[in-house]
Amino acid sequence: MTPTDKDFNVLRPSINREYGPKPLPSHRDHQIHTLLSAAVPGLSFQALKLKMPLGAAGVLATYAERAASLAVRDRDANKIRTALIATAIALDLTDDFRDVIPSLALLYRAAELIDLDPPTEFRTAATLLDLQAPELTQFPRRSPADRSIQAMAYIESTDDQGFRFQRTW
C-alpha cells in the first residue's frame, strides 16, 4: 500500500529534535524504514520527493546514519538499501550536500562490514530510484581514502546496545 501524504509527517524536523543521539533502535527508526519501504515500489523518485515535508533532508540523513549502525548490528542488507534511498532523497532536497554525503560513507562501510559488495548495493538502490540519484553510482568510484568514514569524521565504536558509528567532531 502506498503511504498517504499524512504518513510522511514522520519526517518533519519539528517532531525529530534530538533524534540522532537517541539509543538504537528507536520507534522512529522503524517508522521511517517502514515508510520508505512501502513508498519506493509505488512512487517514482520525483513523486517521492514531492511528498517530503519541508526540512525532511536532515531527518532522512540522520535516519541513514542510524540505519548504517543498525545494519551492522543486525547484518541486514535491507536496512542499507532503505538508508541509501533516504540518503539519495536527502541529497536531492538539501541546500548543502556536505551535510548528507557522510551517510554514504557510513553505508558503504556498513556494507563492507556485513560482507556485501558496496558498489552492487549502491547500484541496486539507484535502480530502485529509476537511476535518478547519480550520487549512488558516483560515490563508490571515489578513492578509498575519499569515501572512508574517517574522511567524513566518523569512527567505528560501540554503545550500550552494540555497534555504532560515532562522529568525531
ChimeraX attribute file (.defattr): number of C-alpha atoms within 10 A of each C-alpha:
attribute: neighborCount
match mode: 1-to-1
recipient: residues
	/A:1	7
	/A:2	14
	/A:3	17
	/A:4	11
	/A:5	11
	/A:6	9
	/A:7	14
	/A:8	19
	/A:9	16
	/A:10	18
	/A:11	23
	/A:12	18
	/A:13	18
	/A:14	11
	/A:15	12
	/A:16	15
	/A:17	10
	/A:18	8
	/A:19	16
	/A:20	14
	/A:21	10
	/A:22	10
	/A:23	12
	/A:24	20
	/A:25	13
	/A:26	11
	/A:27	9
	/A:28	17
	/A:29	18
	/A:30	12
	/A:31	15
	/A:32	23
	/A:33	20
	/A:34	13
	/A:35	19
	/A:36	18
	/A:37	19
	/A:38	14
	/A:39	20
	/A:40	18
	/A:41	13
	/A:42	13
	/A:43	15
	/A:44	15
	/A:45	22
	/A:46	13
	/A:47	12
	/A:48	16
	/A:49	17
	/A:50	12
	/A:51	18
	/A:52	21
	/A:53	16
	/A:54	13
	/A:55	15
	/A:56	25
	/A:57	29
	/A:58	21
	/A:59	24
	/A:60	27
	/A:61	27
	/A:62	23
	/A:63	24
	/A:64	32
	/A:65	27
	/A:66	28
	/A:67	33
	/A:68	30
	/A:69	27
	/A:70	22
	/A:71	23
	/A:72	24
	/A:73	17
	/A:74	11
	/A:75	17
	/A:76	17
	/A:77	18
	/A:78	14
	/A:79	23
	/A:80	29
	/A:81	25
	/A:82	23
	/A:83	30
	/A:84	30
	/A:85	26
	/A:86	26
	/A:87	30
	/A:88	29
	/A:89	24
	/A:90	27
	/A:91	23
	/A:92	19
	/A:93	18
	/A:94	16
	/A:95	11
	/A:96	12
	/A:97	13
	/A:98	11
	/A:99	15
	/A:100	24
	/A:101	19
	/A:102	23
	/A:103	27
	/A:104	28
	/A:105	24
	/A:106	28
	/A:107	29
	/A:108	25
	/A:109	22
	/A:110	27
	/A:111	25
	/A:112	13
	/A:113	15
	/A:114	16
	/A:115	12
	/A:116	16
	/A:117	12
	/A:118	19
	/A:119	17
	/A:120	13
	/A:121	22
	/A:122	24
	/A:123	20
	/A:124	17
	/A:125	23
	/A:126	22
	/A:127	14
	/A:128	16
	/A:129	21
	/A:130	11
	/A:131	15
	/A:132	16
	/A:133	22
	/A:134	13
	/A:135	18
	/A:136	24
	/A:137	18
	/A:138	12
	/A:139	17
	/A:140	20
	/A:141	12
	/A:142	10
	/A:143	9
	/A:144	11
	/A:145	10
	/A:146	14
	/A:147	20
	/A:148	19
	/A:149	23
	/A:150	16
	/A:151	13
	/A:152	20
	/A:153	12
	/A:154	17
	/A:155	16
	/A:156	15
	/A:157	12
	/A:158	12
	/A:159	11
	/A:160	8
	/A:161	10
	/A:162	12
	/A:163	18
	/A:164	23
	/A:165	22
	/A:166	19
	/A:167	13
	/A:168	9
	/A:169	6
